Amino acid sequence: MILSLIGWLAGCLYFSWSKPIIRFAILLSAFVITGFLICPGRNYTTESLRTAYVASLRSFEGTRYIWGGENKRGIDCSGLVRAGLIKASWQQGLETLNPRLVRYSLSLWWHDSTAKAMGEEYRQQTKHVLKAASINSLDQHKVLPGDIAVTASGVHVLVCLGNGEWIEADPIPGKVIVVKIPAVRNPWFEEPVNIMRWTLHE
């Protein structure tokens, strides 16, 4: 993708070289974007990022389950967890002009990870909070909206939305669903889990 963007920029410059105004606009845009991305960035409000993350996750409700999917055309469990944060941090970064969040969004998009990797603190993007016998038996006061539950087997991941609601891309119904606990007919809510937290949310 990066090579494609560079190629696109080079092509635009080549075809507009005889038009100084367009050439200047393209070069200025490239410098502004590059300058923005290399700025050090600043602190952000974790509460607003959590709220944006939950809203982003909810926007995927009803999306069909496709293994390996990462967008609204089709998504899997780890894809949902990542896509929600990619979208939220990207939007928050642009809205608050914070390059730190934009860079994080791009890094998270670039470095794919499985549910199992999230449960193992992959690239130090997640942090272990606690273990629980199941989501149904979990003390909901110990988790925050945006916290992740990775099954002990590492094959599935869900996200807490708050108020006893969890969201998941579930292969059984074949779509993204929001589940209110206790979920007696959903086997994922009876499995042992590791509760993880995005380090971005600390």
Buried (B, 14 or more C-beta within 10 A) or exposed (E): EEEEEEEEBEEBBEEBEEEEEBBEEBEEEBEEEEEBEEBEBEEBEBEEBBBBBBBBBBBBEEBBBBEEBBEEEBBBBBBBBBBBBBBBBBBBBBEBEBBBBBBBBBEBBEEEBBBBBBBBBBEEBBEEBBEBEBBBEBEEEEBBBBBBBBBEEBBBBBBBBBEEBBBBBBBEEEBBBEBEBEBEEBEBBBBBBBBBBBEBBE
